């Protein structure tokens, strides 16, 4: 799998003011990788957490030529989830073994009334020795949105994690996630919207998502970035990637296109697009 998922994320809009800790304990979050039989490269090696209700509009992916304009959920309206404790929580996640290492893709929920920034997700990796989990390493990842709005969601990526063969005698069989962030008074611009017509299409083994971002504000928008989250039919995240608009500065009243591509994901069904900028 090409390193298309490691697009550099430019940190912006983060003015941290107070800390908010994770509501989950590591021991209860350990995800067994070995529960599913070994699969070929780029296939999921771990099941996601229980499905969450998906409110986005499915965007079918036809084969071959691009489709006409199709509907896509853009920055879902925040809603309070009473089933979740207040804080920063992982909604769903998937672990993949790729050519350059082990990746974890997931989706975070900010279940508070305050935007969250300075977000960090730490993965701890284990292998099985004498029937017991042994830590083989850790790695930090981050949200693809610099700031998650109140009661909003955002994807994250951790990886690639490379296992040194001389550190243990077997493959990674579990991973555990810990998330943290800080409350902030700064939010991304709300006047950047995705034009109707964002669409996805497949060509060979590649998946493409493209669209246009409109600046409805009265000032130029800088470092405008589109964050694309990929889902399976049940609404569980299977991948995420981001790219800057071209050009990345959009004048007031103007627009700019964006386009991302990746090798086709198994079980892909629909996507959402979120936008941030200064």
Protein Blocks (a to p, Z undefined) as FASTA:
>chain_A
ZZkllcccddehiacfbdcddfbdfklmpccfklpccddehiafbdcddddddfbdcddd
dehiadddddddehiaddddfkbccddddfbdcddddfkbccdddddddfbfbdcehiac
dddddddeehiacdfbdcddddfbfbacehiacdddeddddddfklpcbdcfbdcddddd
dddfbdcdfkbccdehiacddehjaccdddddddfbfbdcehiacddddddfkopafbdc
ddddddfbdcehiacdddddddddehiabdcdddddZZ
